[in-house]
């Protein structure tokens, strides 16, 4: 497959590229490097994949990617300003990248008749009315990040309805785990890093809010699955990608505390702070993954194994 990955220097994108190249795909990436880093990919691959510095808000940059491969089969559109805090602090960047950038990707795909896989977020659901949250749940995002992702989904749906484009939306849970370019801002790796550094685990609110944690390698497998499966099973559809398992932040903290205590014999403290504005808080949130499981998706990582992997990774990289 000839694949364009937007946001290919980022956490999920770089891992998708690494796995795709290892399995024989030809890949070109476009990333403005605002948060990502091509360094880890370049250390693994010399001439392939093609790693371009560019911005999805500039059609000329997307067209350069096309010239690198000559022909494209599909686009994995991951480029975004992600997360509640980054979108809150940079609303102009969030809207222009997550909405207008998505429009540019769809225009390129429309002209070339490409399948487009768009990584959305569980943030589009807002506060769940029932759990597990299925894809037909009302979409009422509580923050700017969720709103921009929902706008991107709307564009995907419109291009499917108006132009017949093969669009697929993946609504991701809380992504964690060791990737090619590992991101330390999300709660699981942040807890591991804080614990190994002897700092208290910072919890927003009472900690009984739950998340559906999904490993980055499972996310990559979901993307690769919908890129290849029969179009009749996925075109125009939205799928949740998660573990299907609710985990409270307090339970996660205890998991990290136990792992680090067993490894280093160190007691890890917990510090509760004020809840974050605009963050959905539910005590039984998890995603239904029944729909995507019907086309062959099955999570391969438990949260316990993922925490151990992060501890191993950081301890091997740094002296503790």
N, C-alpha and C positions, 0 to 999 in steps of 0.2 A: 504494500500500500504506500502511496505517496501522500504524506500527511503534513498539513500545516498546523503547528501548535502556537497559539498566541499565549503569551505569558510563559514561554518555555524556560525562562531563567528562574522561575519561581519554584515554590515548594512542591506543588503537585505537578506542574508542567515539566520540570527537569526530571522528575522520577518517571513520568510518562514517556519522555523522550528516551531515557536510558533503556527502559524495558522495550520500547518499540524498536530501537536500533538493534538491540540484542536479538530480536526475533526477525530481523530482516527488512524492516520497513525503511523507506527513505523519508527523512524528516527534515523540515525547515522550520525554524522558530523565529518569531518576532517578539521582542521584549524591550521595553524602554529602560530597563534596569533600575527603576525607581525603588524597588525593594528586592529584586532578585539578583542573582549572580551566576554568570556563565562559567566561572572558574572551575567548579566541581565537574561540570560536564566536559569542559575542555581537557581536564586532567585525565578523563576516561577515554575520550574520543578525539582523534587528531583532525581528520579531514571530514568526517561525517559525525553528527548531523551538521547542517548549515545553520549557524547561530548568528542571527542578524540583530543589530540594535535598531529598533524602530518603534513606532507607536501606532496602536490600532486606530487612533483618531486621525491618522494620516493615510489616506488611501494609497498614496505613492509608496509608502513603506510596505503595505500589504502586496502591492504589485511587484515589488522587488523580490519578495519571497516566492512568488509564482515563477519569476524568471530563473531562480536558483534551481528549481526542480523541473521546470518546463511543463509539467503536467501535475495536477492535483486530483486526488480522489475524495478527500474529506478534510474538514477543519475541526480541530478540537479547540474551542474558544474558551480559554481559561483566564485571559488577561483581565484584570479588574483591580480596582481599589477595594481591598477586602477588609471585612471586620467592622464591628460597631465603632470603635474608637478612631480608626483611620478615616472612615467616612465622615464621622462627626467633625473631625479637625480639618478635613479638606473636602468640603461639600462640592466645590466647583470641579475638582479633580474626579471625585466620585461620580458625579452625574455625567460629565463629559466622557469619561472613560467607560463607565459601565453601561451607559445608554447609547451615546453617539458612537463609541467604539464598536458596540455590538451591531449597530446599524451598518457601519462600514463593512464588517465581516460578512453580514448577510448580503450586502450588495455584491461583494466579490463572489460569494457562493452562488448567488442567483445567476450571475452572468456565466458561471462555469458549471452550473448544475451539480453542486457538491453537497454531500451530507454534512450537516453542521451539528456537532455535539456541544451544548452549552452547559457549563457548570454553574448552576444556581445554588440556592442555599435553603436549608430548613427555616431560615429567618423569614421567608415569605409567608409562613403560616401564622406568625405572631403567637398569641396565647392560645394553646390548643383547647378546643371544645370537647374533644374526646381523644383518647389514646388507645392503642398506637395511632399515630397520625398518618392517615392514608392520603393518596394523591388528590382525592376529591374533597379534602377538607377545605373550608373557606380560607382564602388568602388575604390576611390582614396584618401585614408587617408593621412592627412597632418602631422601627428605626430606619435611618436613611439607607443603610446597607441593604436591608430587606426590600425597601422600596425600589432601589435601583435594580436589584436582581429581578424583582417582579416586572419592572418595565422591560428588562431584557427578555424575559419570558413572553411578554406581550408581543414584542417584535418577532420573536421566533414563531409564535402562533400565527401572526398576521402574514408572515412570509410563507408559511405553510398553506394558509387558506387562500391567499391571493395568487401566489406564484407556483404552488405545488412543490415547494422546496422540502427536501428531507431534513427536517429539524428534530432534534432530540434534546430534551431538558433533563438534567440530573440535579436533583435537590439533595445536596450533601449535608450530612450530619456534621458533628464537630471533628475535624480531621486532625490526626496526630500521627506520631511514629517517625522513625528514621527514614528519610528520603535521601536523594542525591544532594539536595540543598535543604537542610533541615531548618525549620522555622521554630523559633523558641518563644514566640509571643503567645501562642494558644495555651490553654490551661494545663494540659497534660505535660508537655515538655517544660513549661514554666515551673510547674511544681517540682519536677525532677531536678531542674537546674537549681532552684532555690534550696531544695533539700540537700543536695550535694555540696552547696556552698555554705551550708550551716545557717541559712536564713529561714525565717518563718514562712510557711505557705500562706499566701495572701488570698483570702476568700472574700468575695463581694457578697454581702448579705449574710443570711443565716447558714448558707451552705446546703440547704435541703432541696434547692432547685436541681433538677436533673437534666442531663444531656444524653444524646445518643452519640457515643464516640466511635469513629470509624478510622481504621488504619489507612495511611496514605497508599499503601500497596493494594489494599482492597478497592480504594477509589480508582486507582489506575486500571485495575482489572475490569471494573464496571465501565469505564470509558472505552477501553479496548473492546469490550463485549458489544456495546451498542454501536461502535464503529463498524463492526463486521457482521452482525446478525442480519437476517432477512429483513429488508426494509418494511415488509408488511407487519412486522412485529413491533417496530419502534417508531416509524415515521410519524411525526406529529404528536408524540407521546411525551409525558413527564414521568420520571421514575425517582423514587426515593432511593438514596444510597446511604445505608447506615448499618448498624449491627442488629437493630431491632430490640435492643436491650437498654432500659433506662438505668443511669448511674448518677447518684447524687454527687455533688462536688465534695461533700463531707466524706462519702465512701471512697472517692478517688484520692482524697488527701490521706486517708487512712491506709490505702493501698500503697501509696508512695512512701509514707512514713515507715510502714512495715518493711518494705523492700530495702530502704536505705539503712534502717536499724539493723537488719540482718546482715547487710554487707559491711557496714562500717561501725556498728555498735554505737550509733549516734542517735540521740533523741531529737526529733524534729518537732518544732513548735508550730502552732497554727494561729494566724492572726485574722480576725474578722474585721472587715471594713464596711463602709456604706455600700448599698446596692448601686449598680451603675444605671443611670437614666437610660431608658429606651431598651433595656434588656429584658426579654421575656423570661418570666419566672414561673415554672411549673414543677410540681413535686412528683409527677409521673410521666414526664415527656419522653417519648421515644418514637421513632419512625416505624411505620409498617413497611417491610421490605418484601411483602408477599408478591407484589406486581413484578418487580425486577427478578425475583427468584424464579418466576415462571419462564423467564427466558435464559436461565442458567446461572444467575449470580448467587454466590454463597460466600459470606465473609470468611476469610481464612485466619484472621487474627482475633484473639481475645484481648480485652483490655489489660489483663494481668500480664500476658506475654508481651504486649506492646510497651508496658511500663518497664519490664525487665530489659527489653531491647534498648530503650532510651537510657536506662541506667548504665548498661554495658557500654553503649556508644560513648557516653560522656565521660565515664571513668577511664576508658581506653584513650580518650583524646586529651584528658587533663589529669594532672596528678592530684588526688584527694587523699 
